[in-house]
Amino acid sequence: MGSTDGTRIAYDRYGEGPAVILVNGALGYRKFKTMEQIATAVSEHFTVINYDRRGRGDSGPAGPASVQREIEDLAALIDAVGGRASLWGYSSGSAVALRAAAAGLPVEKLVLYEIPFKTDPTAKFPRDDYAARLEPLIAADDRMGAAKHFLRNVGMPGPIVTVMSLVPQFKRFGANGHTLMFDYVALGDENMHGSPLRADEWATVTCPTLVMYGSKTYPSLKHASRSLADVLPNATLRELPGQKHAVKPNAIAPVIAEFLAGSPVPASRSRQ
């Protein structure tokens, strides 16, 4: 399928029913096992689109980082499934989904898992110079270097990053290192330095939205999810017991399906 600028966007289609599009996070791609398992589980009652964001997997080249291009890609996918769809965003993919809804795309519902805004002023990561140090790595097409830089800036110790870079699975993620600035610009520099989110930035996101985080995830990600739920006009906040940032498909897929089907999803008792 071609996007507005002609870039090829590769996707897999599962099931039949109302459409939901899965938006992967930083370094992710559609053939990642977790995304395939979630797509399969949710497709029992929905048409699920699992796609490669531009520059990744089988999709066309990324080009300069642009939120508008990613919104156009989602618009083309929505057109391909009949003109309306819900969006599920994982990690920084949540920011892409959120931007698409804010731009007025025909989004029925949003499901957002652990959007990585930096809203906690006490959080150490990402460092304030993250983007400035990332840009020259991307300019040099040092994809693995960019991926390692990203992992260090989400708090992973250097020795673990070194070991991980030798694992075949990580090399597949590392091949997408050149796309990391897309994630950063989708999140927005203004949302990455420990300041409160602005309600006016998201005032047009009026569709029903489920904001989730895992009970065992990083405190900064809990803070970001709670902060986002507080400023969205029509959001429910949900904590998934026992889950970390690498959420298990069998824990999240039923919650996604219930929310999209219109079943009540209990909110967390506290936003503190």
N, C-alpha and C positions, 0 to 999 in steps of 0.2 A: 504494500500500500504506500502511496506517495503522500507526503505532507505538503503544506502550502508552498514551500520553497523547492519541492521536488525530491527532498530527502526520503529515501526508502525507510519505512518503519516496519520492522518484522514483528509478527505477533502470532500467538497460538490461541485458538478459540476452543472453549470447552462448554458443553452442556447447552440447554435451551431454557429460555425464560427471560425475565427482566435483566438488562445488561449491567455488569459491573466490571470496571477496568482496574487492574492491579498496577500500582505505580511503585516500582522498586526504589530502594534507597541508594546511598553512595556505594559505588563499585559493583552494585548488583546487576544481574542479567536474568532473562526470563527462564533459562535452563537451570538456574540454581534450584537444587532439590526442594528447599523449603517453599519457594514460590510455586513450584509445580504441585506440591502436595496441597497447599492452600487452595490453588485454583481447582484442583480435582475435587476437593471436599465441598467447596462452595458451589460447584457446578451442578450439584444434584438438583437444585431448584432454580439456577440462574445461568444465563449466558455469561461466561467469564472470559475476559480478554487479558492475557498475560503477554506483555510486550517488552521488547528491548528499547530502552530509551536511546535517543540518538547518540551515535558514537560507540554503542555497545553491541556485543553479540553480532547478530546478522543485520542490524540496522545500518543506515548510511553514515557517512562521516559526521562528526560532531560540529565542526566549525567553531566560531567564537561563542563563548558561553552567553546564553540568552534565555531569559524566562519566557519571552514572547514566542520563541521558536518551540519551546516545550509545550506551551499552551496550544499552539497551532497543531502540534502532533496529537495532543489529546482531542482537539476539535475534530481532526480527521478520523480518529478512532471512533469517536462518538457518532459521527456521520455514518461510519461503516456498520454500526450496530443498530441503526434506525433513528438516530437523532436525539436520543436521551440516554443517560447512563448514570449510575452511581460510581463513585471513585473510592478505592481503598489505597491509602498511602502508607508505606512503611518507612519509618525514620525520615530521612530528608525527602523521600518521595512524597511524604505528607505535605511538605511545603509546595511541591509542584501541584498536587491535587488542590490544595487550598488556594493557590494563585489562580488556577483555572476556574474555580468556583467564583472567586472574587472578580474575575474578568467578565463574568456573565455567561460562561458556557452552560448549556442545559444539563445541569447536574442535579439528579434527584436527591441523593444523599451522599454524605461524606463519612468515611470511617478512617480515622487517623491514629496510627500507633507510634507513640514515642517520637514526636517531632523534636528535633534536636536544636531548638532555639536555645540561646544562652541567656536566660532570664534571671538566673540566680547570681547576684553580684559577688557572692563568695566562691563561685565555681572557678576552678583552676583551668579548665579546658572548655573549648579550644582556646589556645593562647591568642592574645590580641594581634599578633603578627602572623597568624596562620595563613591568611590569604596572601599576604605580601611574600611569604616564603614559598607558597605553592605556585604562584604564577611563573617564576623562572623555570621551575621543574617542568611545567606543562609546555612552556615555550621551547624547551630543549627536547621535548617528547620523551622525557625520562619518566615513563609511566610507572615503573616499579618504585622509583624514588618518590614520586608523588603519592603513591599508595602507602608507602612506609611513613611518609610525613603525616599523612592523614591519620594513620593508626596511632602514631605517637601523640598526636594532638587530640585524640579522644581518650587519652590517659593510659594507653597500653605501654608497659615498660619496654625500653629499647631492646634488651636481650630477647624478650618474647617476640617482638617484631622481627628480629633477625631470624629466629627459628621458624616463625610462620612463613617467612618469605621463601623458604626452601620447600614448602609443602605444595604439591601440584594444584590443589584446590585454590590456594592463595594466588598462584600464578595466573589463574583465570580471572580472579578479581583484579589483580595488578594490571592486567591488560587494559582495564578500564580507567586507569589512573588519570589519563588525560581528560576525563570528563568531570573530575571533581569540582572544578569551578562552577559547573552547572548547578551542582547542589548548593554551593555557597551563595550564588546569586539568587537562587530560588528562596533560600532562607532569608536573605537580605542582610547586608552588613549592619544595618541599624538594629537588628534583632540578635546580634551575636556578641555583644559586649556587656551583658549583665544589666541592661535597662529593662523597665517594664514594657510589655507589649502595648501598642496603641490600639484602642478599640476602633478608632475611625479607619484604620488600615484594613480592617476585616468586616466593616459594617455591611457590606454587600453580600456576605456569605450567610444567607438567610435559610438555606436548606437545612433539614435535620442533620445534625453532625454528632457522631460518637467519637469522643476523644479517649484514648486508652493508654495505659502504661502498665508495666509489670511490677508486682510488689517487691521483687528482688532486683530491680534495675538500679542504675545510678541515681543518686539523689537529684542531680541536675536535670535529668530527664523527667523525673516526677514533677519537679518544679515547673519545667517548661509546659508539660501537659496540663497541669492545673492552671497555669497562667493563661494558656490558650483557651481553655474551657471557660474561664472567667470573662473573656472579652468577646467571644463569639455570641451572636444573637440567639442561636437556637441549638445549644450544645448540651450533651449529656457526658459526664465524666465517669469513666469506669476503670477500676483497678483489676488486673487479672492476677489472681493469687498464684504465687510460686513462679511467676514468669520473669525472665530477664529481657535484655534488649533483643537477644536472639530468641524470639518467641517460638514456642512449639506449635506446629500447625494444628494439632488436635485440641489445643487450648484456645486458639483464636478463631479458627474457622467457624465453629458453631455460633460464636457471638456475632461474627460478621453476618452470617446467614439470618440469624434471628432479627437483628436490627434492620437489615435490608427488607426482610419479609414483613416488617411492621410489628413484630412482637415486642413487648416492653422489655427493655434491658435495664436492670436495676442500676442506679447510679451509685457511686461510692458514697459512703456516709459522710466523709469529710474531705474538704479540699485543702486542708492544712498540711 
